[in-house]
Amino acid sequence: MTGGQKYISQNAEGALLISIPKNVQVEQPIRVTIERQPGEPLEEDRHICIEMGESASACIILDDKIKEADEPTKTKQEILVTAGENSKLQLYEVEETHFEHERKSQITVNQKAYSNVTLLSLTLLSGHTENTTTVHLNGEGAETNLLGGVIADGHQHVENHTLIDHAVPNCQSNELYKYVLDQDAVGVFEGRILVQKGAQKSVSQETNANLVSTKTARMFTQPALEIYADDVKCNHGATVGQLDEKALFYMQQRGIPYDEARMLLKFAFVGEVLDQIPLEAFRERLRHLVEKRICGELPSCGACKLCK
């Protein structure tokens, strides 16, 4: 763990607790690296509680890593976030495990009035991942931003299920998930926006865009709006497509090799998600990791013994 250790503890139930008191502005990102080492238990249950006091702000980075693996592993994770009135939280979660890792993660966010929460889920390397994110906008003026990026190949299977619940008037949500699938990878996106009765003036935008590079990769997408108020601005959409052949041809005509051109287009596609991250240093770090992942150069990929 780096940065903000004084705000991190364990509660009586053994959950990791990150608590930012009222009016405290944490200047440096709080980074928590969860890294399984060889010889540790193959199955893990993980609980994380994040409490943001009134008018508090923080950036929290959760790195989920497995550097080396010689047999299948499992993780079950639960994250509970409470965002106090007028608080601001940036929560970035990066998964970099291995092809025989099974991961189930559930994030629940409860937001009070005028709170602002940004959540990023970036799956760089995994086996079978199921992420479920539920956000309850319980106070007027609350805003949430859900960002997701998935890079999958081989036989990887990555699911993201999201629910944003507009329970009161004058709240805003923005959601952007992008998948890049290669070889025999499978992607699933199920996003639901719920605008409850009386939640007038709700504003919501949900977008899922997917790049399927091969004929054997599969993408299943189901964005949905469920609206019970009549004065709202809500949109949703999904696209599934392949690499732009005209762009590939154009790049080759200018001396860029075919394989390199494909990687550049994939990187640019995911880049739209990374562009939404306000923390510049972390944004550039993720750009570097995404580039290496697309090129097959992540250290965790090289260390994995399961595919060799």
C-alpha positions as a LaTeX table, in Angstrom:
\begin{tabular}{lrrr}
\hline
Residue & $x$ (\AA) & $y$ (\AA) & $z$ (\AA) \\
\hline
Met1 & 0.00 & 0.00 & 0.00 \\
Thr2 & 1.30 & 3.45 & $-0.86$ \\
Gly3 & $-0.04$ & 6.87 & 0.06 \\
Gly4 & $-2.66$ & 7.59 & 2.70 \\
Gln5 & $-1.85$ & 4.65 & 4.98 \\
Lys6 & $-3.29$ & 6.53 & 7.96 \\
Tyr7 & $-6.73$ & 6.26 & 6.35 \\
Ile8 & $-6.47$ & 2.47 & 5.93 \\
Ser9 & $-7.29$ & $-0.13$ & 8.57 \\
Gln10 & $-9.07$ & $-3.44$ & 9.12 \\
Asn11 & $-12.43$ & $-3.68$ & 10.86 \\
Ala12 & $-13.58$ & $-6.39$ & 13.26 \\
Glu13 & $-14.79$ & $-8.57$ & 10.40 \\
Gly14 & $-11.40$ & $-8.48$ & 8.71 \\
Ala15 & $-12.47$ & $-6.19$ & 5.87 \\
Leu16 & $-10.04$ & $-3.60$ & 4.57 \\
Leu17 & $-11.44$ & $-0.20$ & 5.58 \\
Ile18 & $-10.53$ & 3.05 & 3.84 \\
Ser19 & $-12.12$ & 5.97 & 5.66 \\
Ile20 & $-11.66$ & 9.61 & 4.64 \\
Pro21 & $-12.95$ & 11.96 & 7.37 \\
Lys22 & $-15.19$ & 14.96 & 6.84 \\
Asn23 & $-13.58$ & 17.87 & 4.91 \\
Val24 & $-10.30$ & 15.98 & 4.35 \\
Gln25 & $-8.80$ & 16.36 & 0.88 \\
Val26 & $-6.28$ & 13.56 & 0.25 \\
Glu27 & $-3.75$ & 15.07 & $-2.14$ \\
Gln28 & $-1.87$ & 11.90 & $-3.18$ \\
Pro29 & $-3.59$ & 8.79 & $-4.61$ \\
Ile30 & $-4.09$ & 5.92 & $-2.19$ \\
Arg31 & $-2.81$ & 2.81 & $-3.93$ \\
Val32 & $-3.64$ & $-0.68$ & $-2.68$ \\
Thr33 & $-1.87$ & $-3.56$ & $-4.45$ \\
Ile34 & $-3.37$ & $-6.99$ & $-3.87$ \\
Glu35 & $-0.86$ & $-9.47$ & $-5.17$ \\
Arg36 & $-1.06$ & $-13.23$ & $-4.78$ \\
Gln37 & 2.32 & $-14.91$ & $-4.39$ \\
Pro38 & 3.19 & $-18.54$ & $-5.18$ \\
Gly39 & 2.33 & $-20.83$ & $-2.28$ \\
Glu40 & $-0.56$ & $-18.71$ & $-0.99$ \\
Pro41 & $-4.13$ & $-20.13$ & $-0.86$ \\
Leu42 & $-5.66$ & $-20.71$ & $-4.27$ \\
Glu43 & $-9.02$ & $-19.26$ & $-3.22$ \\
Glu44 & $-9.53$ & $-15.84$ & $-1.63$ \\
Asp45 & $-12.50$ & $-13.92$ & $-0.22$ \\
Arg46 & $-11.89$ & $-10.19$ & $-0.14$ \\
His47 & $-13.93$ & $-7.40$ & 1.48 \\
Ile48 & $-13.20$ & $-3.69$ & 1.09 \\
Cys49 & $-15.18$ & $-0.81$ & 2.64 \\
Ile50 & $-14.66$ & 2.77 & 1.46 \\
Glu51 & $-16.23$ & 5.58 & 3.47 \\
Met52 & $-16.10$ & 9.16 & 2.23 \\
Gly53 & $-17.06$ & 11.76 & 4.81 \\
Glu54 & $-18.95$ & 14.93 & 4.00 \\
Ser55 & $-16.95$ & 17.18 & 1.59 \\
Ala56 & $-14.04$ & 14.70 & 1.58 \\
Ser57 & $-12.13$ & 13.81 & $-1.58$ \\
Ala58 & $-9.72$ & 11.03 & $-2.52$ \\
Cys59 & $-8.35$ & 8.98 & $-5.38$ \\
Ile60 & $-8.01$ & 5.25 & $-4.68$ \\
Ile61 & $-6.24$ & 2.77 & $-6.96$ \\
Leu62 & $-6.81$ & $-0.96$ & $-6.51$ \\
Asp63 & $-4.33$ & $-3.19$ & $-8.34$ \\
Asp64 & $-5.37$ & $-6.86$ & $-8.50$ \\
Lys65 & $-2.32$ & $-8.85$ & $-9.57$ \\
Ile66 & $-1.03$ & $-12.38$ & $-9.88$ \\
Lys67 & 2.56 & $-12.35$ & $-11.08$ \\
Glu68 & 3.11 & $-16.07$ & $-11.41$ \\
Ala69 & 0.70 & $-19.01$ & $-11.42$ \\
Asp70 & 1.10 & $-22.73$ & $-11.96$ \\
Glu71 & $-2.50$ & $-23.80$ & $-11.25$ \\
Pro72 & $-6.02$ & $-22.28$ & $-11.31$ \\
Thr73 & $-6.95$ & $-19.66$ & $-8.70$ \\
Lys74 & $-10.19$ & $-17.99$ & $-7.56$ \\
Thr75 & $-11.09$ & $-14.62$ & $-6.05$ \\
Lys76 & $-14.41$ & $-13.45$ & $-4.64$ \\
Gln77 & $-14.48$ & $-9.76$ & $-3.93$ \\
Glu78 & $-16.99$ & $-7.35$ & $-2.40$ \\
Ile79 & $-16.48$ & $-3.58$ & $-2.30$ \\
Leu80 & $-18.89$ & $-1.29$ & $-0.47$ \\
Val81 & $-18.63$ & 2.46 & $-1.07$ \\
Thr82 & $-20.45$ & 5.18 & 0.89 \\
Ala83 & $-20.05$ & 8.68 & $-0.54$ \\
Gly84 & $-21.05$ & 11.40 & 1.91 \\
Glu85 & $-22.69$ & 14.67 & 0.96 \\
Asn86 & $-20.57$ & 16.79 & $-1.40$ \\
Ser87 & $-17.75$ & 14.22 & $-1.37$ \\
Lys88 & $-15.64$ & 13.29 & $-4.39$ \\
Leu89 & $-14.15$ & 9.87 & $-5.06$ \\
Gln90 & $-12.13$ & 8.48 & $-7.93$ \\
Leu91 & $-11.88$ & 4.68 & $-7.66$ \\
Tyr92 & $-9.76$ & 2.88 & $-10.23$ \\
Glu93 & $-9.59$ & $-0.90$ & $-10.30$ \\
Val94 & $-7.11$ & $-2.71$ & $-12.55$ \\
Glu95 & $-7.11$ & $-6.49$ & $-12.99$ \\
Glu96 & $-3.90$ & $-8.12$ & $-14.16$ \\
Thr97 & $-4.15$ & $-11.78$ & $-13.21$ \\
His98 & $-3.79$ & $-14.82$ & $-15.51$ \\
Phe99 & $-5.69$ & $-17.01$ & $-17.97$ \\
Glu100 & $-6.75$ & $-19.61$ & $-15.39$ \\
His101 & $-8.01$ & $-17.17$ & $-12.77$ \\
Glu102 & $-11.69$ & $-16.99$ & $-11.87$ \\
Arg103 & $-12.78$ & $-13.67$ & $-10.41$ \\
Lys104 & $-16.16$ & $-12.50$ & $-9.15$ \\
Ser105 & $-16.35$ & $-8.90$ & $-8.01$ \\
Gln106 & $-19.29$ & $-6.92$ & $-6.67$ \\
Ile107 & $-19.16$ & $-3.16$ & $-6.09$ \\
Thr108 & $-22.04$ & $-1.35$ & $-4.39$ \\
Val109 & $-22.04$ & 2.45 & $-4.20$ \\
Asn110 & $-24.40$ & 4.60 & $-2.15$ \\
Gln111 & $-24.21$ & 8.32 & $-2.94$ \\
Lys112 & $-25.59$ & 11.21 & $-0.92$ \\
Ala113 & $-26.48$ & 14.69 & $-2.17$ \\
Tyr114 & $-23.98$ & 16.39 & $-4.50$ \\
Ser115 & $-21.45$ & 13.60 & $-4.23$ \\
Asn116 & $-19.36$ & 12.81 & $-7.30$ \\
Val117 & $-18.02$ & 9.30 & $-7.89$ \\
Thr118 & $-15.92$ & 8.03 & $-10.81$ \\
Leu119 & $-15.40$ & 4.28 & $-11.10$ \\
Leu120 & $-13.04$ & 2.62 & $-13.56$ \\
Ser121 & $-12.86$ & $-1.14$ & $-14.10$ \\
Leu122 & $-9.99$ & $-2.12$ & $-16.41$ \\
Thr123 & $-9.48$ & $-5.80$ & $-17.22$ \\
Leu124 & $-6.07$ & $-6.25$ & $-18.78$ \\
Leu125 & $-5.51$ & $-9.94$ & $-18.16$ \\
Ser126 & $-7.82$ & $-12.55$ & $-16.70$ \\
Gly127 & $-9.44$ & $-15.94$ & $-17.18$ \\
His128 & $-13.12$ & $-15.79$ & $-16.26$ \\
Thr129 & $-14.19$ & $-12.46$ & $-14.77$ \\
Glu130 & $-17.64$ & $-11.36$ & $-13.63$ \\
Asn131 & $-17.91$ & $-7.76$ & $-12.43$ \\
Thr132 & $-21.20$ & $-6.48$ & $-10.97$ \\
Thr133 & $-21.49$ & $-2.76$ & $-10.21$ \\
Thr134 & $-24.54$ & $-1.20$ & $-8.55$ \\
Val135 & $-24.81$ & 2.54 & $-7.93$ \\
His136 & $-27.60$ & 4.13 & $-5.89$ \\
Leu137 & $-28.00$ & 7.87 & $-6.41$ \\
Asn138 & $-29.84$ & 8.63 & $-3.17$ \\
Gly139 & $-29.26$ & 12.37 & $-2.83$ \\
Glu140 & $-30.17$ & 15.22 & $-5.18$ \\
Gly141 & $-27.33$ & 16.57 & $-7.29$ \\
Ala142 & $-25.33$ & 13.33 & $-7.11$ \\
Glu143 & $-23.25$ & 12.36 & $-10.15$ \\
Thr144 & $-21.65$ & 9.06 & $-11.10$ \\
Asn145 & $-19.30$ & 8.14 & $-13.94$ \\
Leu146 & $-18.79$ & 4.47 & $-14.79$ \\
Leu147 & $-15.86$ & 3.62 & $-17.04$ \\
Gly148 & $-14.89$ & 0.16 & $-18.22$ \\
Gly149 & $-12.21$ & $-1.25$ & $-20.49$ \\
Val150 & $-11.64$ & $-4.88$ & $-21.43$ \\
Ile151 & $-8.83$ & $-6.43$ & $-23.48$ \\
Ala152 & $-9.35$ & $-10.15$ & $-23.94$ \\
Asp153 & $-7.94$ & $-12.88$ & $-26.15$ \\
Gly154 & $-7.36$ & $-16.63$ & $-26.03$ \\
His155 & $-10.30$ & $-18.21$ & $-24.20$ \\
Gln156 & $-10.88$ & $-15.32$ & $-21.78$ \\
His157 & $-14.43$ & $-14.60$ & $-20.66$ \\
Val158 & $-15.20$ & $-11.15$ & $-19.22$ \\
Glu159 & $-18.61$ & $-9.95$ & $-18.02$ \\
Asn160 & $-19.67$ & $-6.55$ & $-16.74$ \\
His161 & $-23.14$ & $-6.12$ & $-15.23$ \\
Thr162 & $-24.10$ & $-2.62$ & $-14.12$ \\
Leu163 & $-27.11$ & $-0.95$ & $-12.52$ \\
Ile164 & $-27.41$ & 2.79 & $-11.94$ \\
Asp165 & $-30.41$ & 3.63 & $-9.78$ \\
His166 & $-31.68$ & 7.21 & $-10.06$ \\
Ala167 & $-33.76$ & 7.26 & $-6.88$ \\
Val168 & $-34.22$ & 11.04 & $-6.50$ \\
Pro169 & $-34.47$ & 14.09 & $-8.81$ \\
Asn170 & $-31.62$ & 16.07 & $-10.38$ \\
Cys171 & $-28.96$ & 13.37 & $-10.60$ \\
Gln172 & $-26.62$ & 12.58 & $-13.47$ \\
Ser173 & $-24.89$ & 9.41 & $-14.66$ \\
Asn174 & $-22.47$ & 8.72 & $-17.48$ \\
Glu175 & $-21.40$ & 5.24 & $-18.50$ \\
Leu176 & $-18.82$ & 4.15 & $-21.08$ \\
Tyr177 & $-17.59$ & 0.57 & $-21.53$ \\
Lys178 & $-15.35$ & $-0.63$ & $-24.34$ \\
Tyr179 & $-14.22$ & $-4.16$ & $-25.19$ \\
Val180 & $-11.44$ & $-5.34$ & $-27.51$ \\
Leu181 & $-11.84$ & $-9.06$ & $-28.22$ \\
Asp182 & $-9.43$ & $-11.27$ & $-30.13$ \\
Gln183 & $-9.05$ & $-14.99$ & $-30.90$ \\
Asp184 & $-11.78$ & $-16.96$ & $-29.03$ \\
Ala185 & $-12.53$ & $-14.43$ & $-26.29$ \\
Val186 & $-16.07$ & $-13.83$ & $-25.05$ \\
Gly187 & $-17.37$ & $-10.52$ & $-23.74$ \\
Val188 & $-20.64$ & $-9.71$ & $-21.98$ \\
Phe189 & $-22.05$ & $-6.29$ & $-21.13$ \\
Glu190 & $-25.39$ & $-5.83$ & $-19.38$ \\
Gly191 & $-26.09$ & $-2.25$ & $-18.35$ \\
Arg192 & $-29.34$ & $-1.06$ & $-16.79$ \\
Ile193 & $-30.35$ & 2.49 & $-16.00$ \\
Leu194 & $-33.30$ & 2.74 & $-13.59$ \\
Val195 & $-35.07$ & 6.09 & $-13.17$ \\
Gln196 & $-37.57$ & 5.75 & $-10.38$ \\
Lys197 & $-40.93$ & 7.48 & $-10.13$ \\
Gly198 & $-40.41$ & 11.05 & $-9.02$ \\
Ala199 & $-36.74$ & 11.19 & $-10.09$ \\
Gln200 & $-37.39$ & 14.13 & $-12.41$ \\
Lys201 & $-34.61$ & 16.00 & $-14.21$ \\
Ser202 & $-32.48$ & 12.86 & $-14.30$ \\
Val203 & $-29.75$ & 12.89 & $-16.96$ \\
Ser204 & $-28.13$ & 9.66 & $-18.09$ \\
Gln205 & $-25.93$ & 8.52 & $-20.97$ \\
Glu206 & $-24.94$ & 4.86 & $-21.42$ \\
Thr207 & $-22.60$ & 3.68 & $-24.18$ \\
Asn208 & $-21.10$ & 0.27 & $-24.89$ \\
Ala209 & $-18.76$ & $-0.02$ & $-27.89$ \\
Asn210 & $-17.03$ & $-3.25$ & $-28.86$ \\
Leu211 & $-14.26$ & $-4.21$ & $-31.25$ \\
Val212 & $-14.30$ & $-7.87$ & $-32.32$ \\
Ser213 & $-11.09$ & $-8.70$ & $-34.18$ \\
Thr214 & $-11.77$ & $-12.29$ & $-35.22$ \\
Lys215 & $-14.64$ & $-14.42$ & $-36.48$ \\
Thr216 & $-14.43$ & $-16.69$ & $-33.44$ \\
Ala217 & $-14.60$ & $-13.97$ & $-30.75$ \\
Arg218 & $-18.10$ & $-13.24$ & $-29.42$ \\
Met219 & $-19.71$ & $-10.22$ & $-27.81$ \\
Phe220 & $-23.09$ & $-10.11$ & $-26.06$ \\
Thr221 & $-24.42$ & $-6.66$ & $-25.16$ \\
Gln222 & $-27.68$ & $-5.52$ & $-23.60$ \\
Pro223 & $-27.98$ & $-1.87$ & $-22.56$ \\
Ala224 & $-31.37$ & $-1.01$ & $-21.06$ \\
Leu225 & $-33.36$ & 1.96 & $-19.79$ \\
Glu226 & $-36.18$ & 1.59 & $-17.27$ \\
Ile227 & $-37.86$ & 4.96 & $-16.75$ \\
Tyr228 & $-40.79$ & 5.84 & $-14.50$ \\
Ala229 & $-40.45$ & 9.65 & $-14.63$ \\
Asp230 & $-41.50$ & 11.92 & $-17.50$ \\
Asp231 & $-38.99$ & 14.80 & $-17.34$ \\
Val232 & $-35.66$ & 13.15 & $-18.04$ \\
Lys233 & $-32.83$ & 13.09 & $-20.58$ \\
Cys234 & $-31.66$ & 9.51 & $-20.99$ \\
Asn235 & $-29.90$ & 7.80 & $-23.88$ \\
His236 & $-28.27$ & 4.44 & $-24.38$ \\
Gly237 & $-26.61$ & 2.56 & $-27.21$ \\
Ala238 & $-24.30$ & $-0.27$ & $-28.17$ \\
Thr239 & $-22.13$ & $-1.07$ & $-31.18$ \\
Val240 & $-20.24$ & $-4.19$ & $-32.21$ \\
Gly241 & $-17.80$ & $-3.93$ & $-35.10$ \\
Gln242 & $-14.50$ & $-5.05$ & $-36.57$ \\
Leu243 & $-11.29$ & $-3.21$ & $-37.36$ \\
Asp244 & $-11.69$ & $-0.57$ & $-40.04$ \\
Glu245 & $-10.23$ & $-2.13$ & $-43.20$ \\
Lys246 & $-9.95$ & 1.27 & $-44.89$ \\
Ala247 & $-7.94$ & 2.60 & $-41.96$ \\
Leu248 & $-5.71$ & $-0.48$ & $-42.04$ \\
Phe249 & $-5.13$ & $-0.02$ & $-45.77$ \\
Tyr250 & $-4.40$ & 3.69 & $-45.31$ \\
Met251 & $-1.84$ & 2.98 & $-42.59$ \\
Gln252 & $-0.14$ & 0.26 & $-44.65$ \\
Gln253 & 0.11 & 2.64 & $-47.61$ \\
Arg254 & 2.15 & 4.90 & $-45.36$ \\
Gly255 & 4.61 & 2.20 & $-44.38$ \\
Ile256 & 3.06 & 0.87 & $-41.17$ \\
Pro257 & 3.17 & $-2.97$ & $-41.08$ \\
Tyr258 & $-0.21$ & $-4.73$ & $-40.93$ \\
Asp259 & 0.21 & $-6.18$ & $-37.42$ \\
Glu260 & 1.40 & $-2.86$ & $-36.04$ \\
Ala261 & $-1.51$ & $-1.05$ & $-37.68$ \\
Arg262 & $-3.95$ & $-3.46$ & $-36.02$ \\
Met263 & $-2.40$ & $-2.82$ & $-32.61$ \\
Leu264 & $-2.52$ & 0.95 & $-33.10$ \\
Leu265 & $-6.22$ & 0.86 & $-33.96$ \\
Lys266 & $-6.98$ & $-1.28$ & $-30.90$ \\
Phe267 & $-5.04$ & 1.08 & $-28.66$ \\
Ala268 & $-6.86$ & 4.12 & $-30.05$ \\
Phe269 & $-10.20$ & 2.39 & $-29.48$ \\
Val270 & $-9.55$ & 1.79 & $-25.78$ \\
Gly271 & $-7.98$ & 5.22 & $-25.46$ \\
Glu272 & $-11.38$ & 6.92 & $-25.31$ \\
Val273 & $-12.00$ & 5.30 & $-21.92$ \\
Leu274 & $-8.58$ & 6.30 & $-20.60$ \\
Asp275 & $-9.12$ & 9.88 & $-21.76$ \\
Gln276 & $-11.87$ & 10.22 & $-19.16$ \\
Ile277 & $-9.39$ & 9.79 & $-16.28$ \\
Pro278 & $-8.53$ & 13.20 & $-14.81$ \\
Leu279 & $-5.38$ & 12.04 & $-12.99$ \\
Glu280 & $-2.71$ & 12.57 & $-15.64$ \\
Ala281 & 0.10 & 10.44 & $-14.20$ \\
Phe282 & $-2.20$ & 7.48 & $-13.67$ \\
Arg283 & $-3.77$ & 7.95 & $-17.09$ \\
Glu284 & $-0.35$ & 7.74 & $-18.73$ \\
Arg285 & 0.55 & 4.67 & $-16.66$ \\
Leu286 & $-2.60$ & 2.93 & $-17.90$ \\
Arg287 & $-1.84$ & 3.91 & $-21.49$ \\
His288 & 1.53 & 2.21 & $-21.10$ \\
Leu289 & $-0.03$ & $-0.94$ & $-19.60$ \\
Val290 & $-2.72$ & $-1.12$ & $-22.29$ \\
Glu291 & $-0.12$ & $-0.75$ & $-25.02$ \\
Lys292 & 1.99 & $-3.55$ & $-23.55$ \\
Arg293 & $-1.08$ & $-5.76$ & $-23.12$ \\
Ile294 & $-2.12$ & $-5.33$ & $-26.72$ \\
Cys295 & 1.45 & $-6.16$ & $-27.76$ \\
Gly296 & 1.48 & $-9.22$ & $-25.43$ \\
Glu297 & 4.30 & $-7.81$ & $-23.32$ \\
Leu298 & 2.81 & $-7.63$ & $-19.82$ \\
Pro299 & 5.15 & $-9.20$ & $-17.24$ \\
Ser300 & 2.32 & $-11.30$ & $-15.83$ \\
Cys301 & 1.64 & $-12.76$ & $-19.27$ \\
Gly302 & 5.29 & $-13.67$ & $-19.69$ \\
Ala303 & 5.48 & $-15.27$ & $-16.24$ \\
Cys304 & 2.34 & $-17.37$ & $-16.62$ \\
Lys305 & 3.16 & $-21.08$ & $-16.95$ \\
Leu306 & $-0.35$ & $-22.23$ & $-17.82$ \\
Cys307 & $-0.27$ & $-21.58$ & $-21.56$ \\
Lys308 & 3.25 & $-22.92$ & $-22.15$ \\
\hline
\end{tabular}
